[in-house]
C-alpha cells in the first residue's frame, strides 16, 4: 500500500458554469433566459439553464420540448 500524497485537494463547484461560459462568449445573452441542451437516445433534454429560464419553470433533465413550451423566449 502506498502512503498518502502530501498536499491538499480543492473541490470547486460553479453553479451554471455552462451558462456563464456561453454568456461570456456571447455577450448578447446577458440577462436573457438561456437553455443548454444535449441529445441522447431518448431525445434532447436540458443540461443546464439560466436563472431567468428557471423562473419560467425550466429545470435540468427535462425534455427540451417541455422547456421550450415553458419558456418560449429562451435562447
N, CA, C, O and CB atoms as a CASP TS submission, in Angstrom:
PFRMAT TS
TARGET T0000
AUTHOR 0000-0000-0000
METHOD Language model
MODEL 1
PARENT N/A
ATOM      1  N   UNK     1       0.838  -1.178   0.000  1.00  0.00           N
ATOM      2  CA  UNK     1       0.000   0.000   0.000  1.00  0.00           C
ATOM      3  C   UNK     1       0.884   1.243   0.000  1.00  0.00           C
ATOM      4  O   UNK     1       1.866   1.320   0.738  1.00  0.00           O
ATOM      5  CB  UNK     1      -0.954  -0.003   1.214  1.00  0.00           C
ATOM      6  N   UNK     2       0.524   2.210  -0.835  1.00  0.00           N
ATOM      7  CA  UNK     2       1.301   3.441  -0.936  1.00  0.00           C
ATOM      8  C   UNK     2       0.877   4.438   0.125  1.00  0.00           C
ATOM      9  O   UNK     2      -0.300   4.507   0.479  1.00  0.00           O
ATOM     10  CB  UNK     2       1.151   4.058  -2.322  1.00  0.00           C
ATOM     11  N   UNK     3       1.824   5.212   0.636  1.00  0.00           N
ATOM     12  CA  UNK     3       1.454   6.239   1.621  1.00  0.00           C
ATOM     13  C   UNK     3       0.671   7.354   0.934  1.00  0.00           C
ATOM     14  O   UNK     3       0.838   7.572  -0.266  1.00  0.00           O
ATOM     15  CB  UNK     3       2.719   6.818   2.324  1.00  0.00           C
ATOM     16  N   UNK     4      -0.174   8.059   1.669  1.00  0.00           N
ATOM     17  CA  UNK     4      -0.943   9.151   1.067  1.00  0.00           C
ATOM     18  C   UNK     4      -0.013  10.254   0.569  1.00  0.00           C
ATOM     19  O   UNK     4       1.049  10.499   1.141  1.00  0.00           O
ATOM     20  CB  UNK     4      -1.953   9.725   2.081  1.00  0.00           C
ATOM     21  N   UNK     5      -0.425  10.898  -0.484  1.00  0.00           N
ATOM     22  CA  UNK     5       0.350  12.005  -1.040  1.00  0.00           C
ATOM     23  C   UNK     5       0.168  13.250  -0.185  1.00  0.00           C
ATOM     24  O   UNK     5      -0.937  13.533   0.276  1.00  0.00           O
ATOM     25  CB  UNK     5      -0.066  12.288  -2.498  1.00  0.00           C
ATOM     26  N   UNK     6       1.251  13.996   0.028  1.00  0.00           N
ATOM     27  CA  UNK     6       1.118  15.234   0.796  1.00  0.00           C
ATOM     28  C   UNK     6       0.408  16.290  -0.053  1.00  0.00           C
ATOM     29  O   UNK     6       0.441  16.230  -1.282  1.00  0.00           O
ATOM     30  CB  UNK     6       2.510  15.749   1.260  1.00  0.00           C
ATOM     31  N   UNK     7      -0.210  17.222   0.587  1.00  0.00           N
ATOM     32  CA  UNK     7      -0.868  18.302  -0.129  1.00  0.00           C
ATOM     33  C   UNK     7      -2.350  18.338   0.159  1.00  0.00           C
ATOM     34  O   UNK     7      -2.857  17.647   1.042  1.00  0.00           O
ATOM     35  CB  UNK     7      -0.636  18.167  -1.610  1.00  0.00           C
ATOM     36  N   UNK     8      -3.017  19.152  -0.600  1.00  0.00           N
ATOM     37  CA  UNK     8      -4.448  19.347  -0.395  1.00  0.00           C
ATOM     38  C   UNK     8      -5.183  19.209  -1.712  1.00  0.00           C
ATOM     39  O   UNK     8      -4.613  19.364  -2.792  1.00  0.00           O
ATOM     40  CB  UNK     8      -4.730  20.720   0.235  1.00  0.00           C
ATOM     41  N   UNK     9      -6.434  18.919  -1.589  1.00  0.00           N
ATOM     42  CA  UNK     9      -7.291  18.810  -2.759  1.00  0.00           C
ATOM     43  C   UNK     9      -8.378  19.863  -2.640  1.00  0.00           C
ATOM     44  O   UNK     9      -9.002  19.998  -1.587  1.00  0.00           O
ATOM     45  CB  UNK     9      -7.901  17.378  -2.893  1.00  0.00           C
ATOM     46  N   UNK    10      -8.601  20.589  -3.685  1.00  0.00           N
ATOM     47  CA  UNK    10      -9.670  21.589  -3.695  1.00  0.00           C
ATOM     48  C   UNK    10     -10.803  21.090  -4.583  1.00  0.00           C
ATOM     49  O   UNK    10     -10.569  20.529  -5.653  1.00  0.00           O
ATOM     50  CB  UNK    10      -9.145  22.974  -4.191  1.00  0.00           C
ATOM     51  N   UNK    11     -12.005  21.299  -4.132  1.00  0.00           N
ATOM     52  CA  UNK    11     -13.200  20.929  -4.887  1.00  0.00           C
ATOM     53  C   UNK    11     -13.993  22.199  -5.109  1.00  0.00           C
ATOM     54  O   UNK    11     -14.441  22.829  -4.151  1.00  0.00           O
ATOM     55  CB  UNK    11     -14.056  19.837  -4.142  1.00  0.00           C
ATOM     56  N   UNK    12     -14.168  22.575  -6.349  1.00  0.00           N
ATOM     57  CA  UNK    12     -14.820  23.827  -6.692  1.00  0.00           C
ATOM     58  C   UNK    12     -16.065  23.540  -7.508  1.00  0.00           C
ATOM     59  O   UNK    12     -16.011  22.838  -8.518  1.00  0.00           O
ATOM     60  CB  UNK    12     -13.865  24.754  -7.463  1.00  0.00           C
ATOM     61  N   UNK    13     -17.177  24.083  -7.068  1.00  0.00           N
ATOM     62  CA  UNK    13     -18.428  23.940  -7.802  1.00  0.00           C
ATOM     63  C   UNK    13     -18.849  25.324  -8.272  1.00  0.00           C
ATOM     64  O   UNK    13     -18.979  26.246  -7.468  1.00  0.00           O
ATOM     65  CB  UNK    13     -19.543  23.275  -6.921  1.00  0.00           C
ATOM     66  N   UNK    14     -19.058  25.464  -9.558  1.00  0.00           N
ATOM     67  CA  UNK    14     -19.517  26.729 -10.124  1.00  0.00           C
ATOM     68  C   UNK    14     -20.920  26.487 -10.673  1.00  0.00           C
ATOM     69  O   UNK    14     -21.078  25.859 -11.720  1.00  0.00           O
ATOM     70  CB  UNK    14     -18.534  27.261 -11.248  1.00  0.00           C
ATOM     71  N   UNK    15     -21.943  26.984  -9.970  1.00  0.00           N
ATOM     72  CA  UNK    15     -23.302  26.779 -10.449  1.00  0.00           C
ATOM     73  C   UNK    15     -23.504  27.390 -11.832  1.00  0.00           C
ATOM     74  O   UNK    15     -23.092  28.519 -12.100  1.00  0.00           O
ATOM     75  CB  UNK    15     -24.301  27.372  -9.464  1.00  0.00           C
ATOM     76  N   UNK    16     -24.137  26.627 -12.688  1.00  0.00           N
ATOM     77  CA  UNK    16     -24.486  27.069 -14.044  1.00  0.00           C
ATOM     78  C   UNK    16     -23.261  27.540 -14.832  1.00  0.00           C
ATOM     79  O   UNK    16     -23.310  28.556 -15.525  1.00  0.00           O
ATOM     80  CB  UNK    16     -25.515  28.192 -13.977  1.00  0.00           C
ATOM     81  N   UNK    17     -22.170  26.790 -14.716  1.00  0.00           N
ATOM     82  CA  UNK    17     -20.925  27.131 -15.403  1.00  0.00           C
ATOM     83  C   UNK    17     -21.132  27.208 -16.916  1.00  0.00           C
ATOM     84  O   UNK    17     -20.623  28.126 -17.558  1.00  0.00           O
ATOM     85  CB  UNK    17     -19.836  26.102 -15.073  1.00  0.00           C
ATOM     86  N   UNK    18     -21.862  26.271 -17.488  1.00  0.00           N
ATOM     87  CA  UNK    18     -22.046  26.275 -18.947  1.00  0.00           C
ATOM     88  C   UNK    18     -22.793  27.518 -19.407  1.00  0.00           C
ATOM     89  O   UNK    18     -22.489  28.054 -20.473  1.00  0.00           O
ATOM     90  CB  UNK    18     -22.802  25.021 -19.396  1.00  0.00           C
ATOM     91  N   UNK    19     -23.763  27.987 -18.630  1.00  0.00           N
ATOM     92  CA  UNK    19     -24.480  29.217 -18.980  1.00  0.00           C
ATOM     93  C   UNK    19     -23.522  30.407 -18.889  1.00  0.00           C
ATOM     94  O   UNK    19     -23.531  31.274 -19.763  1.00  0.00           O
ATOM     95  CB  UNK    19     -25.712  29.429 -18.044  1.00  0.00           C
ATOM     96  N   UNK    20     -22.703  30.455 -17.848  1.00  0.00           N
ATOM     97  CA  UNK    20     -21.743  31.549 -17.688  1.00  0.00           C
ATOM     98  C   UNK    20     -20.739  31.590 -18.836  1.00  0.00           C
ATOM     99  O   UNK    20     -20.375  32.667 -19.309  1.00  0.00           O
ATOM    100  CB  UNK    20     -21.003  31.413 -16.359  1.00  0.00           C
ATOM    101  N   UNK    21     -20.296  30.425 -19.281  1.00  0.00           N
ATOM    102  CA  UNK    21     -19.352  30.362 -20.399  1.00  0.00           C
ATOM    103  C   UNK    21     -20.019  30.876 -21.675  1.00  0.00           C
ATOM    104  O   UNK    21     -19.420  31.661 -22.410  1.00  0.00           O
ATOM    105  CB  UNK    21     -18.836  28.912 -20.603  1.00  0.00           C
ATOM    106  N   UNK    22     -21.239  30.445 -21.940  1.00  0.00           N
ATOM    107  CA  UNK    22     -21.953  30.911 -23.139  1.00  0.00           C
ATOM    108  C   UNK    22     -22.166  32.420 -23.092  1.00  0.00           C
ATOM    109  O   UNK    22     -22.009  33.102 -24.105  1.00  0.00           O
ATOM    110  CB  UNK    22     -23.310  30.192 -23.275  1.00  0.00           C
ATOM    111  N   UNK    23     -22.518  32.936 -21.937  1.00  0.00           N
ATOM    112  CA  UNK    23     -22.736  34.386 -21.816  1.00  0.00           C
ATOM    113  C   UNK    23     -21.432  35.165 -21.968  1.00  0.00           C
ATOM    114  O   UNK    23     -21.432  36.288 -22.472  1.00  0.00           O
ATOM    115  CB  UNK    23     -23.380  34.716 -20.464  1.00  0.00           C
ATOM    116  N   UNK    24     -20.339  34.579 -21.540  1.00  0.00           N
ATOM    117  CA  UNK    24     -19.049  35.252 -21.717  1.00  0.00           C
ATOM    118  C   UNK    24     -18.670  35.312 -23.192  1.00  0.00           C
ATOM    119  O   UNK    24     -18.147  36.319 -23.671  1.00  0.00           O
ATOM    120  CB  UNK    24     -17.950  34.532 -20.917  1.00  0.00           C
ATOM    121  N   UNK    25     -18.942  34.217 -23.908  1.00  0.00           N
ATOM    122  CA  UNK    25     -18.612  34.156 -25.329  1.00  0.00           C
ATOM    123  C   UNK    25     -19.604  34.947 -26.194  1.00  0.00           C
ATOM    124  O   UNK    25     -19.245  35.457 -27.256  1.00  0.00           O
ATOM    125  CB  UNK    25     -18.575  32.707 -25.785  1.00  0.00           C
ATOM    126  N   UNK    26     -20.832  35.040 -25.734  1.00  0.00           N
ATOM    127  CA  UNK    26     -21.906  35.706 -26.496  1.00  0.00           C
ATOM    128  C   UNK    26     -22.583  36.715 -25.572  1.00  0.00           C
ATOM    129  O   UNK    26     -23.596  36.411 -24.941  1.00  0.00           O
ATOM    130  CB  UNK    26     -22.957  34.660 -27.060  1.00  0.00           C
ATOM    131  N   UNK    27     -22.026  37.895 -25.501  1.00  0.00           N
ATOM    132  CA  UNK    27     -22.463  38.882 -24.519  1.00  0.00           C
ATOM    133  C   UNK    27     -23.909  39.338 -24.726  1.00  0.00           C
ATOM    134  O   UNK    27     -24.515  39.890 -23.808  1.00  0.00           O
ATOM    135  CB  UNK    27     -21.549  40.076 -24.563  1.00  0.00           C
ATOM    136  N   UNK    28     -24.463  39.120 -25.906  1.00  0.00           N
ATOM    137  CA  UNK    28     -25.862  39.491 -26.134  1.00  0.00           C
ATOM    138  C   UNK    28     -26.829  38.599 -25.347  1.00  0.00           C
ATOM    139  O   UNK    28     -28.024  38.890 -25.292  1.00  0.00           O
ATOM    140  CB  UNK    28     -26.186  39.413 -27.626  1.00  0.00           C
ATOM    141  N   UNK    29     -26.329  37.520 -24.740  1.00  0.00           N
ATOM    142  CA  UNK    29     -27.170  36.627 -23.947  1.00  0.00           C
ATOM    143  C   UNK    29     -27.352  37.098 -22.500  1.00  0.00           C
ATOM    144  O   UNK    29     -28.128  36.509 -21.748  1.00  0.00           O
ATOM    145  CB  UNK    29     -26.579  35.239 -23.953  1.00  0.00           C
ATOM    146  N   UNK    30     -26.646  38.147 -22.117  1.00  0.00           N
ATOM    147  CA  UNK    30     -26.749  38.641 -20.747  1.00  0.00           C
ATOM    148  C   UNK    30     -28.191  38.983 -20.416  1.00  0.00           C
ATOM    149  O   UNK    30     -28.880  39.642 -21.194  1.00  0.00           O
ATOM    150  CB  UNK    30     -25.850  39.867 -20.543  1.00  0.00           C
ATOM    151  N   UNK    31     -28.639  38.529 -19.251  1.00  0.00           N
ATOM    152  CA  UNK    31     -29.981  38.804 -18.722  1.00  0.00           C
ATOM    153  C   UNK    31     -31.108  38.193 -19.556  1.00  0.00           C
ATOM    154  O   UNK    31     -32.274  38.515 -19.328  1.00  0.00           O
ATOM    155  CB  UNK    31     -30.189  40.290 -18.629  1.00  0.00           C
ATOM    156  N   UNK    32     -30.796  37.332 -20.502  1.00  0.00           N
ATOM    157  CA  UNK    32     -31.824  36.626 -21.269  1.00  0.00           C
ATOM    158  C   UNK    32     -31.915  35.193 -20.755  1.00  0.00           C
ATOM    159  O   UNK    32     -30.924  34.649 -20.268  1.00  0.00           O
ATOM    160  CB  UNK    32     -31.507  36.651 -22.804  1.00  0.00           C
ATOM    161  N   UNK    33     -33.094  34.574 -20.859  1.00  0.00           N
ATOM    162  CA  UNK    33     -33.180  33.174 -20.468  1.00  0.00           C
ATOM    163  C   UNK    33     -32.393  32.305 -21.443  1.00  0.00           C
ATOM    164  O   UNK    33     -32.565  32.408 -22.658  1.00  0.00           O
ATOM    165  CB  UNK    33     -34.647  32.719 -20.404  1.00  0.00           C
ATOM    166  N   UNK    34     -31.533  31.453 -20.905  1.00  0.00           N
ATOM    167  CA  UNK    34     -30.660  30.599 -21.713  1.00  0.00           C
ATOM    168  C   UNK    34     -30.880  29.151 -21.311  1.00  0.00           C
ATOM    169  O   UNK    34     -30.935  28.830 -20.124  1.00  0.00           O
ATOM    170  CB  UNK    34     -29.164  30.999 -21.543  1.00  0.00           C
ATOM    171  N   UNK    35     -31.005  28.271 -22.309  1.00  0.00           N
ATOM    172  CA  UNK    35     -31.128  26.841 -22.067  1.00  0.00           C
ATOM    173  C   UNK    35     -29.994  26.143 -22.799  1.00  0.00           C
ATOM    174  O   UNK    35     -29.789  26.367 -23.992  1.00  0.00           O
ATOM    175  CB  UNK    35     -32.520  26.298 -22.528  1.00  0.00           C
ATOM    176  N   UNK    36     -29.261  25.300 -22.090  1.00  0.00           N
ATOM    177  CA  UNK    36     -28.211  24.473 -22.680  1.00  0.00           C
ATOM    178  C   UNK    36     -28.799  23.064 -22.778  1.00  0.00           C
ATOM    179  O   UNK    36     -29.210  22.490 -21.770  1.00  0.00           O
ATOM    180  CB  UNK    36     -26.859  24.502 -21.817  1.00  0.00           C
ATOM    181  N   UNK    37     -28.838  22.511 -23.987  1.00  0.00           N
ATOM    182  CA  UNK    37     -29.459  21.200 -24.189  1.00  0.00           C
ATOM    183  C   UNK    37     -28.466  20.230 -24.805  1.00  0.00           C
ATOM    184  O   UNK    37     -27.472  20.621 -25.417  1.00  0.00           O
ATOM    185  CB  UNK    37     -30.705  21.320 -25.081  1.00  0.00           C
ATOM    186  N   UNK    38     -28.766  18.963 -24.623  1.00  0.00           N
ATOM    187  CA  UNK    38     -27.961  17.901 -25.208  1.00  0.00           C
ATOM    188  C   UNK    38     -28.885  16.809 -25.699  1.00  0.00           C
ATOM    189  O   UNK    38     -30.006  16.667 -25.210  1.00  0.00           O
ATOM    190  CB  UNK    38     -26.936  17.342 -24.191  1.00  0.00           C
ATOM    191  N   UNK    39     -28.419  16.041 -26.661  1.00  0.00           N
ATOM    192  CA  UNK    39     -29.227  14.965 -27.230  1.00  0.00           C
ATOM    193  C   UNK    39     -28.730  13.616 -26.742  1.00  0.00           C
ATOM    194  O   UNK    39     -27.535  13.412 -26.524  1.00  0.00           O
ATOM    195  CB  UNK    39     -29.200  15.018 -28.765  1.00  0.00           C
ATOM    196  N   UNK    40     -29.666  12.710 -26.577  1.00  0.00           N
ATOM    197  CA  UNK    40     -29.338  11.335 -26.212  1.00  0.00           C
ATOM    198  C   UNK    40     -30.268  10.422 -27.001  1.00  0.00           C
ATOM    199  O   UNK    40     -31.031  10.891 -27.845  1.00  0.00           O
ATOM    200  CB  UNK    40     -29.477  11.096 -24.659  1.00  0.00           C
ATOM    201  N   UNK    41     -30.209   9.150 -26.737  1.00  0.00           N
ATOM    202  CA  UNK    41     -31.083   8.205 -27.417  1.00  0.00           C
ATOM    203  C   UNK    41     -32.548   8.487 -27.174  1.00  0.00           C
ATOM    204  O   UNK    41     -33.395   8.130 -27.993  1.00  0.00           O
ATOM    205  CB  UNK    41     -30.766   6.812 -26.983  1.00  0.00           C
ATOM    206  N   UNK    42     -32.858   9.126 -26.054  1.00  0.00           N
ATOM    207  CA  UNK    42     -34.247   9.437 -25.716  1.00  0.00           C
ATOM    208  C   UNK    42     -34.674  10.806 -26.220  1.00  0.00           C
ATOM    209  O   UNK    42     -35.800  11.227 -25.958  1.00  0.00           O
ATOM    210  CB  UNK    42     -34.444   9.366 -24.222  1.00  0.00           C
ATOM    211  N   UNK    43     -33.806  11.511 -26.935  1.00  0.00           N
ATOM    212  CA  UNK    43     -34.133  12.848 -27.433  1.00  0.00           C
ATOM    213  C   UNK    43     -33.356  13.910 -26.687  1.00  0.00           C
ATOM    214  O   UNK    43     -32.531  13.611 -25.824  1.00  0.00           O
ATOM    215  CB  UNK    43     -35.628  13.117 -27.313  1.00  0.00           C
ATOM    216  N   UNK    44     -33.634  15.161 -27.035  1.00  0.00           N
ATOM    217  CA  UNK    44     -32.920  16.285 -26.431  1.00  0.00           C
ATOM    218  C   UNK    44     -33.490  16.589 -25.050  1.00  0.00           C
ATOM    219  O   UNK    44     -34.695  16.486 -24.821  1.00  0.00           O
ATOM    220  CB  UNK    44     -33.003  17.534 -27.335  1.00  0.00           C
ATOM    221  N   UNK    45     -32.604  16.964 -24.142  1.00  0.00           N
ATOM    222  CA  UNK    45     -33.026  17.319 -22.799  1.00  0.00           C
ATOM    223  C   UNK    45     -32.162  18.462 -22.279  1.00  0.00           C
ATOM    224  O   UNK    45     -31.080  18.719 -22.806  1.00  0.00           O
ATOM    225  CB  UNK    45     -32.945  16.098 -21.857  1.00  0.00           C
ATOM    226  N   UNK    46     -32.636  19.139 -21.256  1.00  0.00           N
ATOM    227  CA  UNK    46     -31.956  20.296 -20.680  1.00  0.00           C
ATOM    228  C   UNK    46     -30.776  19.822 -19.830  1.00  0.00           C
ATOM    229  O   UNK    46     -30.944  19.017 -18.913  1.00  0.00           O
ATOM    230  CB  UNK    46     -32.939  21.150 -19.829  1.00  0.00           C
ATOM    231  N   UNK    47     -29.593  20.326 -20.142  1.00  0.00           N
ATOM    232  CA  UNK    47     -28.401  20.046 -19.339  1.00  0.00           C
ATOM    233  C   UNK    47     -28.209  21.108 -18.265  1.00  0.00           C
ATOM    234  O   UNK    47     -27.792  20.807 -17.146  1.00  0.00           O
ATOM    235  CB  UNK    47     -27.156  19.970 -20.232  1.00  0.00           C
ATOM    236  N   UNK    48     -28.516  22.347 -18.615  1.00  0.00           N
ATOM    237  CA  UNK    48     -28.360  23.464 -17.691  1.00  0.00           C
ATOM    238  C   UNK    48     -29.227  24.603 -18.201  1.00  0.00           C
ATOM    239  O   UNK    48     -29.608  24.628 -19.372  1.00  0.00           O
ATOM    240  CB  UNK    48     -26.856  23.903 -17.559  1.00  0.00           C
ATOM    241  N   UNK    49     -29.539  25.549 -17.314  1.00  0.00           N
ATOM    242  CA  UNK    49     -30.305  26.716 -17.731  1.00  0.00           C
ATOM    243  C   UNK    49     -29.997  27.881 -16.804  1.00  0.00           C
ATOM    244  O   UNK    49     -29.507  27.701 -15.689  1.00  0.00           O
ATOM    245  CB  UNK    49     -31.820  26.410 -17.739  1.00  0.00           C
ATOM    246  N   UNK    50     -30.291  29.068 -17.286  1.00  0.00           N
ATOM    247  CA  UNK    50     -30.054  30.279 -16.506  1.00  0.00           C
ATOM    248  C   UNK    50     -31.155  30.466 -15.467  1.00  0.00           C
ATOM    249  O   UNK    50     -32.199  29.816 -15.525  1.00  0.00           O
ATOM    250  CB  UNK    50     -29.973  31.510 -17.427  1.00  0.00           C
ATOM    251  N   UNK    51     -30.907  31.353 -14.527  1.00  0.00           N
ATOM    252  CA  UNK    51     -31.920  31.635 -13.503  1.00  0.00           C
ATOM    253  C   UNK    51     -33.179  32.214 -14.127  1.00  0.00           C
ATOM    254  O   UNK    51     -34.280  31.985 -13.625  1.00  0.00           O
ATOM    255  CB  UNK    51     -31.366  32.602 -12.449  1.00  0.00           C
ATOM    256  N   UNK    52     -33.031  32.967 -15.223  1.00  0.00           N
ATOM    257  CA  UNK    52     -34.205  33.521 -15.905  1.00  0.00           C
ATOM    258  C   UNK    52     -35.084  32.409 -16.474  1.00  0.00           C
ATOM    259  O   UNK    52     -36.311  32.493 -16.411  1.00  0.00           O
ATOM    260  CB  UNK    52     -33.771  34.478 -17.029  1.00  0.00           C
ATOM    261  N   UNK    53     -34.462  31.371 -17.028  1.00  0.00           N
ATOM    262  CA  UNK    53     -35.225  30.232 -17.543  1.00  0.00           C
ATOM    263  C   UNK    53     -35.826  29.430 -16.391  1.00  0.00           C
ATOM    264  O   UNK    53     -36.937  28.913 -16.509  1.00  0.00           O
ATOM    265  CB  UNK    53     -34.328  29.326 -18.416  1.00  0.00           C
ATOM    266  N   UNK    54     -35.102  29.326 -15.286  1.00  0.00           N
ATOM    267  CA  UNK    54     -35.626  28.604 -14.121  1.00  0.00           C
ATOM    268  C   UNK    54     -36.871  29.290 -13.570  1.00  0.00           C
ATOM    269  O   UNK    54     -37.790  28.622 -13.096  1.00  0.00           O
ATOM    270  CB  UNK    54     -34.553  28.499 -13.023  1.00  0.00           C
ATOM    271  N   UNK    55     -36.905  30.609 -13.628  1.00  0.00           N
ATOM    272  CA  UNK    55     -38.089  31.344 -13.167  1.00  0.00           C
ATOM    273  C   UNK    55     -39.309  31.005 -14.022  1.00  0.00           C
ATOM    274  O   UNK    55     -40.445  31.103 -13.560  1.00  0.00           O
ATOM    275  CB  UNK    55     -37.828  32.862 -13.199  1.00  0.00           C
ATOM    276  N   UNK    56     -39.067  30.607 -15.266  1.00  0.00           N
ATOM    277  CA  UNK    56     -40.150  30.183 -16.148  1.00  0.00           C
ATOM    278  C   UNK    56     -40.552  28.734 -15.952  1.00  0.00           C
ATOM    279  O   UNK    56     -41.484  28.259 -16.600  1.00  0.00           O
ATOM    280  CB  UNK    56     -39.756  30.396 -17.571  1.00  0.00           C
ATOM    281  N   UNK    57     -39.854  28.015 -15.056  1.00  0.00           N
ATOM    282  CA  UNK    57     -40.196  26.632 -14.771  1.00  0.00           C
ATOM    283  C   UNK    57     -39.267  25.599 -15.378  1.00  0.00           C
ATOM    284  O   UNK    57     -39.477  24.401 -15.189  1.00  0.00           O
ATOM    285  CB  UNK    57     -41.554  26.372 -15.234  1.00  0.00           C
ATOM    286  N   UNK    58     -38.254  26.027 -16.097  1.00  0.00           N
ATOM    287  CA  UNK    58     -37.314  25.099 -16.735  1.00  0.00           C
ATOM    288  C   UNK    58     -36.391  24.505 -15.672  1.00  0.00           C
ATOM    289  O   UNK    58     -35.942  25.208 -14.767  1.00  0.00           O
ATOM    290  CB  UNK    58     -36.483  25.818 -17.847  1.00  0.00           C
ATOM    291  N   UNK    59     -36.115  23.219 -15.788  1.00  0.00           N
ATOM    292  CA  UNK    59     -35.226  22.527 -14.857  1.00  0.00           C
ATOM    293  C   UNK    59     -34.298  21.592 -15.629  1.00  0.00           C
ATOM    294  O   UNK    59     -34.656  21.101 -16.700  1.00  0.00           O
ATOM    295  CB  UNK    59     -36.041  21.736 -13.801  1.00  0.00           C
ATOM    296  N   UNK    60     -33.134  21.353 -15.099  1.00  0.00           N
ATOM    297  CA  UNK    60     -32.195  20.400 -15.703  1.00  0.00           C
ATOM    298  C   UNK    60     -32.841  19.024 -15.762  1.00  0.00           C
ATOM    299  O   UNK    60     -33.532  18.604 -14.834  1.00  0.00           O
ATOM    300  CB  UNK    60     -30.861  20.342 -14.904  1.00  0.00           C
ATOM    301  N   UNK    61     -32.603  18.335 -16.866  1.00  0.00           N
ATOM    302  CA  UNK    61     -33.110  16.982 -17.031  1.00  0.00           C
ATOM    303  C   UNK    61     -34.443  16.882 -17.746  1.00  0.00           C
ATOM    304  O   UNK    61     -34.810  15.802 -18.208  1.00  0.00           O
ATOM    305  CB  UNK    61     -33.230  16.350 -15.717  1.00  0.00           C
ATOM    306  N   UNK    62     -35.178  17.979 -17.849  1.00  0.00           N
ATOM    307  CA  UNK    62     -36.487  17.886 -18.507  1.00  0.00           C
ATOM    308  C   UNK    62     -36.320  17.845 -20.023  1.00  0.00           C
ATOM    309  O   UNK    62     -35.313  18.325 -20.544  1.00  0.00           O
ATOM    310  CB  UNK    62     -37.388  19.076 -18.102  1.00  0.00           C
ATOM    311  N   UNK    63     -37.288  17.282 -20.734  1.00  0.00           N
ATOM    312  CA  UNK    63     -37.211  17.256 -22.195  1.00  0.00           C
ATOM    313  C   UNK    63     -37.153  18.676 -22.764  1.00  0.00           C
ATOM    314  O   UNK    63     -37.809  19.582 -22.250  1.00  0.00           O
ATOM    315  CB  UNK    63     -38.418  16.497 -22.782  1.00  0.00           C
ATOM    316  N   UNK    64     -36.381  18.862 -23.805  1.00  0.00           N
ATOM    317  CA  UNK    64     -36.208  20.184 -24.393  1.00  0.00           C
ATOM    318  C   UNK    64     -37.536  20.758 -24.872  1.00  0.00           C
ATOM    319  O   UNK    64     -37.779  21.954 -24.709  1.00  0.00           O
ATOM    320  CB  UNK    64     -35.221  20.121 -25.549  1.00  0.00           C
ATOM    321  N   UNK    65     -38.395  19.936 -25.454  1.00  0.00           N
ATOM    322  CA  UNK    65     -39.694  20.425 -25.927  1.00  0.00           C
ATOM    323  C   UNK    65     -40.516  21.031 -24.804  1.00  0.00           C
ATOM    324  O   UNK    65     -41.150  22.070 -24.991  1.00  0.00           O
ATOM    325  CB  UNK    65     -40.473  19.299 -26.578  1.00  0.00           C
ATOM    326  N   UNK    66     -40.513  20.400 -23.650  1.00  0.00           N
ATOM    327  CA  UNK    66     -41.245  20.919 -22.494  1.00  0.00           C
ATOM    328  C   UNK    66     -40.638  22.249 -22.046  1.00  0.00           C
ATOM    329  O   UNK    66     -41.365  23.188 -21.721  1.00  0.00           O
ATOM    330  CB  UNK    66     -41.228  19.896 -21.329  1.00  0.00           C
ATOM    331  N   UNK    67     -39.314  22.327 -22.030  1.00  0.00           N
ATOM    332  CA  UNK    67     -38.624  23.560 -21.633  1.00  0.00           C
ATOM    333  C   UNK    67     -38.973  24.701 -22.598  1.00  0.00           C
ATOM    334  O   UNK    67     -39.186  25.836 -22.169  1.00  0.00           O
ATOM    335  CB  UNK    67     -37.087  23.336 -21.595  1.00  0.00           C
ATOM    336  N   UNK    68     -39.028  24.399 -23.891  1.00  0.00           N
ATOM    337  CA  UNK    68     -39.365  25.426 -24.874  1.00  0.00           C
ATOM    338  C   UNK    68     -40.790  25.913 -24.704  1.00  0.00           C
ATOM    339  O   UNK    68     -41.067  27.091 -24.929  1.00  0.00           O
ATOM    340  CB  UNK    68     -39.167  24.898 -26.282  1.00  0.00           C
ATOM    341  N   UNK    69     -41.700  25.033 -24.311  1.00  0.00           N
ATOM    342  CA  UNK    69     -43.093  25.450 -24.065  1.00  0.00           C
ATOM    343  C   UNK    69     -43.200  26.308 -22.807  1.00  0.00           C
ATOM    344  O   UNK    69     -43.983  27.257 -22.771  1.00  0.00           O
ATOM    345  CB  UNK    69     -44.010  24.217 -23.937  1.00  0.00           C
ATOM    346  N   UNK    70     -42.426  25.985 -21.781  1.00  0.00           N
ATOM    347  CA  UNK    70     -42.450  26.744 -20.547  1.00  0.00           C
ATOM    348  C   UNK    70     -41.805  28.123 -20.689  1.00  0.00           C
ATOM    349  O   UNK    70     -42.232  29.088 -20.055  1.00  0.00           O
ATOM    350  CB  UNK    70     -41.758  25.968 -19.465  1.00  0.00           C
ATOM    351  N   UNK    71     -40.782  28.200 -21.521  1.00  0.00           N
ATOM    352  CA  UNK    71     -40.011  29.444 -21.661  1.00  0.00           C
ATOM    353  C   UNK    71     -39.698  29.687 -23.136  1.00  0.00           C
ATOM    354  O   UNK    71     -38.549  29.552 -23.558  1.00  0.00           O
ATOM    355  CB  UNK    71     -38.692  29.383 -20.826  1.00  0.00           C
ATOM    356  N   UNK    72     -40.722  30.047 -23.925  1.00  0.00           N
ATOM    357  CA  UNK    72     -40.522  30.186 -25.371  1.00  0.00           C
ATOM    358  C   UNK    72     -39.533  31.287 -25.779  1.00  0.00           C
ATOM    359  O   UNK    72     -39.011  31.269 -26.894  1.00  0.00           O
ATOM    360  CB  UNK    72     -41.838  30.455 -26.019  1.00  0.00           C
ATOM    361  N   UNK    73     -39.277  32.237 -24.883  1.00  0.00           N
ATOM    362  CA  UNK    73     -38.340  33.317 -25.215  1.00  0.00           C
ATOM    363  C   UNK    73     -36.880  32.939 -24.968  1.00  0.00           C
ATOM    364  O   UNK    73     -35.977  33.728 -25.247  1.00  0.00           O
ATOM    365  CB  UNK    73     -38.679  34.553 -24.413  1.00  0.00           C
ATOM    366  N   UNK    74     -36.652  31.752 -24.453  1.00  0.00           N
ATOM    367  CA  UNK    74     -35.280  31.309 -24.145  1.00  0.00           C
ATOM    368  C   UNK    74     -34.468  31.085 -25.416  1.00  0.00           C
ATOM    369  O   UNK    74     -34.991  30.737 -26.475  1.00  0.00           O
ATOM    370  CB  UNK    74     -35.309  30.017 -23.313  1.00  0.00           C
ATOM    371  N   UNK    75     -33.196  31.296 -25.261  1.00  0.00           N
ATOM    372  CA  UNK    75     -32.244  31.067 -26.352  1.00  0.00           C
ATOM    373  C   UNK    75     -31.455  29.831 -26.022  1.00  0.00           C
ATOM    374  O   UNK    75     -30.585  29.430 -26.794  1.00  0.00           O
ATOM    375  CB  UNK    75     -31.300  32.290 -26.569  1.00  0.00           C
TER
END
